[in-house]
Amino acid sequence: DIANNLMKHYGGQDKVDIEVIAFGAGIPLLYKNSSANGDSDKTNAERIASLIAHGVRFYACGNTLDTIERKTGKRPELLPGVNTVQTGVAFMIDEVNRGYTLVHP
């Protein structure tokens, strides 16, 4: 919702550069077989696919995925178009240092 609102406010995908970096409890929103806020799996996947199509980049923390895999014995499958970075928080700090503005709910 925040990404959509920002694109609308600033006049479209060409006016704002948005990255979503998920780690910890946020990772399940990027699972291929997950739902967000009680929505169906397909709805969650469609919303993220639409944002990706509009230039929003999604990243999942590899350290979080590694921990989940150690605990469950299986690495979660992520939605198409979601990239993995090894350390999500470090990636986020690096992006802020490059000039991005940190926004969180």
Wavefront OBJ file of the C-alpha trace (Angstrom):
o trace
v 0.000 0.000 0.000
v 2.805 2.424 0.864
v 4.524 1.812 -2.484
v 1.273 2.423 -4.393
v 0.558 5.565 -2.390
v 4.042 6.944 -3.044
v 3.797 6.320 -6.774
v 0.412 8.064 -6.883
v 1.619 10.996 -4.789
v 4.754 11.596 -6.838
v 3.070 11.118 -10.198
v 4.041 7.625 -11.278
v 6.758 5.043 -11.377
v 9.114 7.319 -13.302
v 9.100 9.880 -10.471
v 10.039 7.688 -7.492
v 12.393 4.732 -7.009
v 11.052 2.187 -4.500
v 12.692 -0.859 -2.950
v 11.056 -3.172 -0.423
v 13.478 -5.080 1.773
v 11.940 -7.859 3.851
v 13.601 -9.626 6.773
v 12.463 -11.374 9.933
v 8.685 -11.383 10.291
v 8.244 -9.623 6.917
v 9.648 -12.493 4.867
v 6.415 -14.573 4.703
v 4.755 -11.816 2.669
v 7.139 -12.750 -0.146
v 6.514 -16.509 -0.007
v 5.145 -17.993 -3.174
v 2.433 -19.766 -1.162
v 1.501 -17.114 1.381
v -1.264 -14.638 1.968
v -1.192 -11.106 3.299
v -3.758 -9.806 5.756
v -6.088 -12.725 5.106
v -6.153 -12.218 1.339
v -5.854 -15.200 -0.946
v -2.431 -16.345 -2.101
v -3.213 -15.246 -5.626
v -4.165 -11.743 -4.498
v -0.902 -11.280 -2.602
v 1.107 -12.577 -5.550
v -0.828 -10.368 -7.963
v -0.273 -7.247 -5.858
v 3.467 -7.850 -5.669
v 3.666 -8.760 -9.368
v 1.867 -5.512 -10.217
v 4.282 -3.495 -8.090
v 7.249 -5.251 -9.714
v 5.762 -4.470 -13.139
v 5.648 -0.818 -12.058
v 9.313 -0.779 -11.139
v 9.222 -1.597 -7.414
v 12.089 -3.900 -6.447
v 11.612 -6.534 -3.737
v 14.454 -8.080 -1.748
v 14.386 -10.902 0.788
v 17.023 -11.332 3.493
v 19.095 -14.443 2.825
v 20.065 -14.737 6.490
v 16.385 -14.950 7.442
v 15.783 -17.532 4.724
v 18.802 -19.525 5.979
v 17.394 -19.501 9.522
v 13.959 -20.645 8.333
v 15.585 -23.427 6.332
v 17.607 -24.587 9.351
v 14.496 -24.613 11.558
v 12.066 -26.203 9.111
v 14.343 -28.228 6.864
v 12.983 -26.450 3.790
v 13.843 -23.123 2.193
v 10.718 -21.102 1.392
v 10.030 -20.483 -2.264
v 9.725 -16.782 -3.051
v 7.430 -15.044 -5.499
v 8.790 -14.516 -9.021
v 10.774 -11.301 -9.312
v 11.853 -11.203 -5.667
v 15.627 -10.978 -5.305
v 17.682 -12.210 -2.366
v 20.404 -10.255 -0.579
v 22.496 -12.026 2.036
v 22.001 -9.528 4.868
v 18.782 -7.553 4.522
v 19.476 -4.963 7.212
v 22.997 -4.284 5.917
v 21.589 -3.919 2.386
v 19.022 -1.459 3.725
v 21.692 0.584 5.540
v 23.819 0.640 2.383
v 20.852 1.898 0.353
v 20.189 4.658 2.909
v 23.864 5.635 2.687
v 23.452 5.831 -1.104
v 20.656 8.371 -0.663
v 17.477 6.334 -0.262
v 15.013 7.426 2.414
v 14.064 4.746 4.915
v 10.304 4.339 5.323
v 8.703 1.702 7.502
v 5.170 1.078 8.741
l 1 2 3 4 5 6 7 8 9 10 11 12 13 14 15 16 17 18 19 20 21 22 23 24 25 26 27 28 29 30 31 32 33 34 35 36 37 38 39 40 41 42 43 44 45 46 47 48 49 50 51 52 53 54 55 56 57 58 59 60 61 62 63 64 65 66 67 68 69 70 71 72 73 74 75 76 77 78 79 80 81 82 83 84 85 86 87 88 89 90 91 92 93 94 95 96 97 98 99 100 101 102 103 104 105
